[in-house]
Amino acid sequence: MVVRDRRRIDPETGQVKTVTEEVPVDEAGAPEGGRHASADEVEAEIVPEIISEELSLKTELDERTKDLQRLQAEFANYRKRVDRDRESVVVNAKASVVNELLAVLDDLERAAVHGDLTGAFKAVADKLTATLQRVGLEPFGHENEPFDPSVHEAVQHDTSPDVQGPTVTAVLRRGYRIGEKTLRPALVAVTDHEPGAPAQEWAEPSEGQPDGSADRN
């Protein structure tokens, strides 16, 4: 209980007191009986600040997300480039060794054509060929396949009505590749399409000219 002395005369001195009225305040610090801010007013002051802070955080999050996506893309490209370079090094290393053996393969192929590849010699040749195929060596250049200037080198040329377009009709030297790397092109003979000659029309022989030809002076 609070007791307030509201007497205007000081009982001890008999003088008129100068009273300074204290204004009581509530727990929130507002004058008792005064007007408190409404919830709508508080919301109008606080909500914009919250929205502004939320937008700022969202913008920062978007920037960090883009940075992360960019780093992931750069790392993926780097990994692909490393894998591609590693594969290229392996293919080039294989090619440098196999190139030295292509002449041996040519000799083996010629020996097989002449019937000289028999017995133990044939067994060794088959083993060598199988080993080179396992490391990725692939022969190309076969008769009756379409001519491709990117892998075929034409050293002979002919025409014939029996083909529809440029066609390999003879393989003079086999071509080889490892993966997508061409070690050497195939030397081939190419035949182009030649339309057949039109049938010649002859006139009916006239009387007195059994051979059907006219007299020429």
Phi and psi in degrees as GROMACS dihedral restraints (atoms count N, CA, C in turn):
[ dihedral_restraints ]
;  ai    aj    ak    al  type     phi  dphi    fc
    3     4     5     6     1  -106.9    20    10
    4     5     6     7     1   126.9    20    10
    6     7     8     9     1  -110.2    20    10
    7     8     9    10     1   121.3    20    10
    9    10    11    12     1  -108.1    20    10
   10    11    12    13     1   131.4    20    10
   12    13    14    15     1   -85.8    20    10
   13    14    15    16     1   106.9    20    10
   15    16    17    18     1  -103.1    20    10
   16    17    18    19     1    15.2    20    10
   18    19    20    21     1   -74.7    20    10
   19    20    21    22     1   139.9    20    10
   21    22    23    24     1   -84.3    20    10
   22    23    24    25     1   -21.3    20    10
   24    25    26    27     1  -109.0    20    10
   25    26    27    28     1   131.9    20    10
   27    28    29    30     1   -75.8    20    10
   28    29    30    31     1   118.4    20    10
   30    31    32    33     1   -66.2    20    10
   31    32    33    34     1   -19.6    20    10
   33    34    35    36     1   -87.3    20    10
   34    35    36    37     1   -39.5    20    10
   36    37    38    39     1  -104.0    20    10
   37    38    39    40     1   -20.6    20    10
   39    40    41    42     1    78.6    20    10
   40    41    42    43     1     6.9    20    10
   42    43    44    45     1   -90.9    20    10
   43    44    45    46     1   155.2    20    10
   45    46    47    48     1   -73.7    20    10
   46    47    48    49     1   128.3    20    10
   48    49    50    51     1   -81.4    20    10
   49    50    51    52     1   144.1    20    10
   51    52    53    54     1   -94.2    20    10
   52    53    54    55     1   111.9    20    10
   54    55    56    57     1   -98.9    20    10
   55    56    57    58     1   124.7    20    10
   57    58    59    60     1  -106.8    20    10
   58    59    60    61     1   111.1    20    10
   60    61    62    63     1   -75.0    20    10
   61    62    63    64     1   127.1    20    10
   63    64    65    66     1   -86.0    20    10
   64    65    66    67     1   133.0    20    10
   66    67    68    69     1   -95.4    20    10
   67    68    69    70     1   113.7    20    10
   69    70    71    72     1   -68.0    20    10
   70    71    72    73     1   146.7    20    10
   72    73    74    75     1  -121.4    20    10
   73    74    75    76     1   158.6    20    10
   75    76    77    78     1   -90.6    20    10
   76    77    78    79     1  -174.3    20    10
   78    79    80    81     1   -65.8    20    10
   79    80    81    82     1   -28.2    20    10
   81    82    83    84     1   -80.5    20    10
   82    83    84    85     1    -4.2    20    10
   84    85    86    87     1    89.4    20    10
   85    86    87    88     1     6.0    20    10
   87    88    89    90     1   -93.9    20    10
   88    89    90    91     1   149.0    20    10
   90    91    92    93     1   -58.0    20    10
   91    92    93    94     1   139.7    20    10
   93    94    95    96     1   -62.2    20    10
   94    95    96    97     1   133.2    20    10
   96    97    98    99     1    82.1    20    10
   97    98    99   100     1    -2.7    20    10
   99   100   101   102     1   -79.2    20    10
  100   101   102   103     1   177.8    20    10
  102   103   104   105     1   -91.9    20    10
  103   104   105   106     1   126.0    20    10
  105   106   107   108     1   -89.9    20    10
  106   107   108   109     1   150.2    20    10
  108   109   110   111     1   -67.9    20    10
  109   110   111   112     1   140.4    20    10
  111   112   113   114     1   -77.8    20    10
  112   113   114   115     1   165.1    20    10
  114   115   116   117     1   -62.9    20    10
  115   116   117   118     1   -37.3    20    10
  117   118   119   120     1   -63.8    20    10
  118   119   120   121     1   -39.2    20    10
  120   121   122   123     1   -68.0    20    10
  121   122   123   124     1   -40.7    20    10
  123   124   125   126     1   -62.6    20    10
  124   125   126   127     1   -42.5    20    10
  126   127   128   129     1   -64.6    20    10
  127   128   129   130     1   -38.3    20    10
  129   130   131   132     1   -65.2    20    10
  130   131   132   133     1   -27.7    20    10
  132   133   134   135     1   -85.1    20    10
  133   134   135   136     1   -36.2    20    10
  135   136   137   138     1   -88.1    20    10
  136   137   138   139     1   -40.0    20    10
  138   139   140   141     1   -58.2    20    10
  139   140   141   142     1   -46.4    20    10
  141   142   143   144     1   -58.1    20    10
  142   143   144   145     1   -37.2    20    10
  144   145   146   147     1   -65.5    20    10
  145   146   147   148     1   -40.6    20    10
  147   148   149   150     1   -65.1    20    10
  148   149   150   151     1   -43.3    20    10
  150   151   152   153     1   -63.1    20    10
  151   152   153   154     1   -42.9    20    10
  153   154   155   156     1   -62.2    20    10
  154   155   156   157     1   -43.3    20    10
  156   157   158   159     1   -66.3    20    10
  157   158   159   160     1   -38.2    20    10
  159   160   161   162     1   -64.9    20    10
  160   161   162   163     1   -43.0    20    10
  162   163   164   165     1   -63.3    20    10
  163   164   165   166     1   -39.2    20    10
  165   166   167   168     1   -63.3    20    10
  166   167   168   169     1   -43.5    20    10
  168   169   170   171     1   -65.0    20    10
  169   170   171   172     1   -39.8    20    10
  171   172   173   174     1   -64.7    20    10
  172   173   174   175     1   -41.4    20    10
  174   175   176   177     1   -62.0    20    10
  175   176   177   178     1   -43.3    20    10
  177   178   179   180     1   -65.1    20    10
  178   179   180   181     1   -39.0    20    10
  180   181   182   183     1   -64.3    20    10
  181   182   183   184     1   -41.9    20    10
  183   184   185   186     1   -62.5    20    10
  184   185   186   187     1   -40.6    20    10
  186   187   188   189     1   -64.8    20    10
  187   188   189   190     1   -42.9    20    10
  189   190   191   192     1   -66.4    20    10
  190   191   192   193     1   -36.7    20    10
  192   193   194   195     1   -64.1    20    10
  193   194   195   196     1   -43.7    20    10
  195   196   197   198     1   -63.8    20    10
  196   197   198   199     1   -39.2    20    10
  198   199   200   201     1   -61.6    20    10
  199   200   201   202     1   -42.6    20    10
  201   202   203   204     1   -65.6    20    10
  202   203   204   205     1   -42.8    20    10
  204   205   206   207     1   -63.5    20    10
  205   206   207   208     1   -39.0    20    10
  207   208   209   210     1   -65.6    20    10
  208   209   210   211     1   -41.0    20    10
  210   211   212   213     1   -65.6    20    10
  211   212   213   214     1   -39.8    20    10
  213   214   215   216     1   -63.7    20    10
  214   215   216   217     1   -41.9    20    10
  216   217   218   219     1   -65.0    20    10
  217   218   219   220     1   -42.1    20    10
  219   220   221   222     1   -64.0    20    10
  220   221   222   223     1   -39.2    20    10
  222   223   224   225     1   -67.6    20    10
  223   224   225   226     1   -40.0    20    10
  225   226   227   228     1   -62.9    20    10
  226   227   228   229     1   -43.7    20    10
  228   229   230   231     1   -64.2    20    10
  229   230   231   232     1   -39.7    20    10
  231   232   233   234     1   -63.4    20    10
  232   233   234   235     1   -43.2    20    10
  234   235   236   237     1   -64.7    20    10
  235   236   237   238     1   -41.2    20    10
  237   238   239   240     1   -63.2    20    10
  238   239   240   241     1   -41.2    20    10
  240   241   242   243     1   -65.0    20    10
  241   242   243   244     1   -40.5    20    10
  243   244   245   246     1   -64.4    20    10
  244   245   246   247     1   -44.4    20    10
  246   247   248   249     1   -62.5    20    10
  247   248   249   250     1   -41.2    20    10
  249   250   251   252     1   -65.9    20    10
  250   251   252   253     1   -41.6    20    10
  252   253   254   255     1   -66.5    20    10
  253   254   255   256     1   -39.1    20    10
  255   256   257   258     1   -64.5    20    10
  256   257   258   259     1   -42.7    20    10
  258   259   260   261     1   -64.0    20    10
  259   260   261   262     1   -40.1    20    10
  261   262   263   264     1   -63.4    20    10
  262   263   264   265     1   -40.4    20    10
  264   265   266   267     1   -63.1    20    10
  265   266   267   268     1   -42.5    20    10
  267   268   269   270     1   -64.1    20    10
  268   269   270   271     1   -45.2    20    10
  270   271   272   273     1   -63.3    20    10
  271   272   273   274     1   -42.9    20    10
  273   274   275   276     1   -64.8    20    10
  274   275   276   277     1   -36.8    20    10
  276   277   278   279     1   -65.9    20    10
  277   278   279   280     1   -42.9    20    10
  279   280   281   282     1   -64.0    20    10
  280   281   282   283     1   -43.2    20    10
  282   283   284   285     1   -62.4    20    10
  283   284   285   286     1   -38.7    20    10
  285   286   287   288     1   -64.6    20    10
  286   287   288   289     1   -32.1    20    10
  288   289   290   291     1   -79.4    20    10
  289   290   291   292     1   -46.9    20    10
  291   292   293   294     1   -65.5    20    10
  292   293   294   295     1   -33.9    20    10
  294   295   296   297     1   -54.9    20    10
  295   296   297   298     1   -34.9    20    10
  297   298   299   300     1   -71.6    20    10
  298   299   300   301     1   -16.3    20    10
  300   301   302   303     1  -102.7    20    10
  301   302   303   304     1    -3.9    20    10
  303   304   305   306     1   -63.8    20    10
  304   305   306   307     1   -36.7    20    10
  306   307   308   309     1   -63.8    20    10
  307   308   309   310     1   -35.8    20    10
  309   310   311   312     1   -65.6    20    10
  310   311   312   313     1   -41.2    20    10
  312   313   314   315     1   -63.9    20    10
  313   314   315   316     1   -36.8    20    10
  315   316   317   318     1   -62.9    20    10
  316   317   318   319     1   -42.4    20    10
  318   319   320   321     1   -64.4    20    10
  319   320   321   322     1   -39.9    20    10
  321   322   323   324     1   -65.8    20    10
  322   323   324   325     1   -39.3    20    10
  324   325   326   327     1   -66.6    20    10
  325   326   327   328     1   -40.9    20    10
  327   328   329   330     1   -65.9    20    10
  328   329   330   331     1   -38.2    20    10
  330   331   332   333     1   -64.7    20    10
  331   332   333   334     1   -37.1    20    10
  333   334   335   336     1   -66.6    20    10
  334   335   336   337     1   -38.9    20    10
  336   337   338   339     1   -63.8    20    10
  337   338   339   340     1   -36.7    20    10
  339   340   341   342     1   -88.1    20    10
  340   341   342   343     1     1.4    20    10
  342   343   344   345     1    79.4    20    10
  343   344   345   346     1    15.3    20    10
  345   346   347   348     1   -91.6    20    10
  346   347   348   349     1    -6.9    20    10
  348   349   350   351     1   -91.0    20    10
  349   350   351   352     1    88.5    20    10
  351   352   353   354     1  -138.0    20    10
  352   353   354   355     1   166.0    20    10
  354   355   356   357     1    61.8    20    10
  355   356   357   358     1  -142.4    20    10
  357   358   359   360     1   -63.3    20    10
  358   359   360   361     1   -33.3    20    10
  360   361   362   363     1   -59.9    20    10
  361   362   363   364     1   -42.9    20    10
  363   364   365   366     1   -66.2    20    10
  364   365   366   367     1   -38.6    20    10
  366   367   368   369     1   -62.3    20    10
  367   368   369   370     1   -41.9    20    10
  369   370   371   372     1   -67.1    20    10
  370   371   372   373     1   -41.2    20    10
  372   373   374   375     1   -63.4    20    10
  373   374   375   376     1   -43.7    20    10
  375   376   377   378     1   -62.7    20    10
  376   377   378   379     1   -39.2    20    10
  378   379   380   381     1   -66.4    20    10
  379   380   381   382     1   -41.8    20    10
  381   382   383   384     1   -63.4    20    10
  382   383   384   385     1   -44.7    20    10
  384   385   386   387     1   -62.8    20    10
  385   386   387   388     1   -42.9    20    10
  387   388   389   390     1   -65.1    20    10
  388   389   390   391     1   -38.1    20    10
  390   391   392   393     1   -65.7    20    10
  391   392   393   394     1   -43.1    20    10
  393   394   395   396     1   -66.9    20    10
  394   395   396   397     1   -34.8    20    10
  396   397   398   399     1   -67.0    20    10
  397   398   399   400     1   -33.9    20    10
  399   400   401   402     1   -66.9    20    10
  400   401   402   403     1   -29.8    20    10
  402   403   404   405     1   -86.2    20    10
  403   404   405   406     1     1.9    20    10
  405   406   407   408     1   110.4    20    10
  406   407   408   409     1     3.8    20    10
  408   409   410   411     1   -72.6    20    10
  409   410   411   412     1   130.8    20    10
  411   412   413   414     1  -131.4    20    10
  412   413   414   415     1   121.1    20    10
  414   415   416   417     1   -80.8    20    10
  415   416   417   418     1   152.4    20    10
  417   418   419   420     1  -149.8    20    10
  418   419   420   421     1   164.6    20    10
  420   421   422   423     1   104.7    20    10
  421   422   423   424     1    94.1    20    10
  423   424   425   426     1  -133.6    20    10
  424   425   426   427     1   152.9    20    10
  426   427   428   429     1   -65.0    20    10
  427   428   429   430     1   147.1    20    10
  429   430   431   432     1    72.5    20    10
  430   431   432   433     1     9.2    20    10
  432   433   434   435     1   -92.2    20    10
  433   434   435   436     1   153.3    20    10
  435   436   437   438     1   -60.0    20    10
  436   437   438   439     1   142.7    20    10
  438   439   440   441     1   -72.2    20    10
  439   440   441   442     1   129.3    20    10
  441   442   443   444     1  -126.3    20    10
  442   443   444   445     1   107.9    20    10
  444   445   446   447     1   -63.5    20    10
  445   446   447   448     1   -15.2    20    10
  447   448   449   450     1   -77.0    20    10
  448   449   450   451     1   -20.8    20    10
  450   451   452   453     1  -128.7    20    10
  451   452   453   454     1   -10.1    20    10
  453   454   455   456     1  -112.5    20    10
  454   455   456   457     1   142.0    20    10
  456   457   458   459     1  -117.4    20    10
  457   458   459   460     1   110.0    20    10
  459   460   461   462     1   -78.9    20    10
  460   461   462   463     1   124.8    20    10
  462   463   464   465     1  -116.4    20    10
  463   464   465   466     1    -9.8    20    10
  465   466   467   468     1  -138.7    20    10
  466   467   468   469     1   148.9    20    10
  468   469   470   471     1  -140.4    20    10
  469   470   471   472     1   139.5    20    10
  471   472   473   474     1  -149.0    20    10
  472   473   474   475     1   171.9    20    10
  474   475   476   477     1  -129.2    20    10
  475   476   477   478     1   152.2    20    10
  477   478   479   480     1  -161.6    20    10
  478   479   480   481     1   144.1    20    10
  480   481   482   483     1   -77.3    20    10
  481   482   483   484     1    -2.9    20    10
  483   484   485   486     1   -85.4    20    10
  484   485   486   487     1    -9.0    20    10
  486   487   488   489     1  -114.3    20    10
  487   488   489   490     1   150.6    20    10
  489   490   491   492     1   -87.3    20    10
  490   491   492   493     1   -20.3    20    10
  492   493   494   495     1  -164.8    20    10
  493   494   495   496     1  -174.9    20    10
  495   496   497   498     1   -56.1    20    10
  496   497   498   499     1   120.1    20    10
  498   499   500   501     1  -132.5    20    10
  499   500   501   502     1   141.4    20    10
  501   502   503   504     1   -75.9    20    10
  502   503   504   505     1   117.6    20    10
  504   505   506   507     1  -109.8    20    10
  505   506   507   508     1    -8.9    20    10
  507   508   509   510     1  -158.4    20    10
  508   509   510   511     1   140.9    20    10
  510   511   512   513     1  -111.0    20    10
  511   512   513   514     1   114.8    20    10
  513   514   515   516     1   -89.5    20    10
  514   515   516   517     1   -27.6    20    10
  516   517   518   519     1  -153.4    20    10
  517   518   519   520     1   129.6    20    10
  519   520   521   522     1   -67.4    20    10
  520   521   522   523     1   144.1    20    10
  522   523   524   525     1   -96.7    20    10
  523   524   525   526     1   157.2    20    10
  525   526   527   528     1  -139.2    20    10
  526   527   528   529     1   149.5    20    10
  528   529   530   531     1  -143.4    20    10
  529   530   531   532     1   157.4    20    10
  531   532   533   534     1  -125.1    20    10
  532   533   534   535     1   114.3    20    10
  534   535   536   537     1    62.5    20    10
  535   536   537   538     1  -124.5    20    10
  537   538   539   540     1   -97.5    20    10
  538   539   540   541     1     2.5    20    10
  540   541   542   543     1   -93.5    20    10
  541   542   543   544     1   119.2    20    10
  543   544   545   546     1   -83.8    20    10
  544   545   546   547     1   121.2    20    10
  546   547   548   549     1   -78.5    20    10
  547   548   549   550     1   -40.1    20    10
  549   550   551   552     1  -161.3    20    10
  550   551   552   553     1   148.4    20    10
  552   553   554   555     1   -77.5    20    10
  553   554   555   556     1   163.2    20    10
  555   556   557   558     1   -87.1    20    10
  556   557   558   559     1   134.7    20    10
  558   559   560   561     1   -87.0    20    10
  559   560   561   562     1   121.2    20    10
  561   562   563   564     1  -136.4    20    10
  562   563   564   565     1   161.7    20    10
  564   565   566   567     1  -101.6    20    10
  565   566   567   568     1   133.8    20    10
  567   568   569   570     1  -116.4    20    10
  568   569   570   571     1   139.0    20    10
  570   571   572   573     1  -119.6    20    10
  571   572   573   574     1   127.5    20    10
  573   574   575   576     1   -97.9    20    10
  574   575   576   577     1   159.8    20    10
  576   577   578   579     1   -73.0    20    10
  577   578   579   580     1   133.9    20    10
  579   580   581   582     1  -126.9    20    10
  580   581   582   583     1   117.8    20    10
  582   583   584   585     1   -59.3    20    10
  583   584   585   586     1   142.6    20    10
  585   586   587   588     1   -65.6    20    10
  586   587   588   589     1   148.3    20    10
  588   589   590   591     1   -67.8    20    10
  589   590   591   592     1   135.9    20    10
  591   592   593   594     1   -65.0    20    10
  592   593   594   595     1   144.7    20    10
  594   595   596   597     1   -63.3    20    10
  595   596   597   598     1   137.1    20    10
  597   598   599   600     1   -85.9    20    10
  598   599   600   601     1   132.0    20    10
  600   601   602   603     1   -93.7    20    10
  601   602   603   604     1   132.5    20    10
  603   604   605   606     1  -110.9    20    10
  604   605   606   607     1   144.1    20    10
  606   607   608   609     1   -77.4    20    10
  607   608   609   610     1   148.6    20    10
  609   610   611   612     1   -64.4    20    10
  610   611   612   613     1   135.1    20    10
  612   613   614   615     1   -65.0    20    10
  613   614   615   616     1   137.4    20    10
  615   616   617   618     1   -88.7    20    10
  616   617   618   619     1   166.2    20    10
  618   619   620   621     1   -64.2    20    10
  619   620   621   622     1   139.2    20    10
  621   622   623   624     1    83.1    20    10
  622   623   624   625     1    -6.2    20    10
  624   625   626   627     1  -130.7    20    10
  625   626   627   628     1    78.4    20    10
  627   628   629   630     1   -61.4    20    10
  628   629   630   631     1   -26.7    20    10
  630   631   632   633     1   -83.0    20    10
  631   632   633   634     1    -4.6    20    10
  633   634   635   636     1    78.6    20    10
  634   635   636   637     1     6.7    20    10
  636   637   638   639     1  -107.4    20    10
  637   638   639   640     1   149.9    20    10
  639   640   641   642     1   -85.9    20    10
  640   641   642   643     1   152.7    20    10
  642   643   644   645     1   -66.9    20    10
  643   644   645   646     1   135.2    20    10
  645   646   647   648     1  -119.9    20    10
  646   647   648   649     1   133.0    20    10
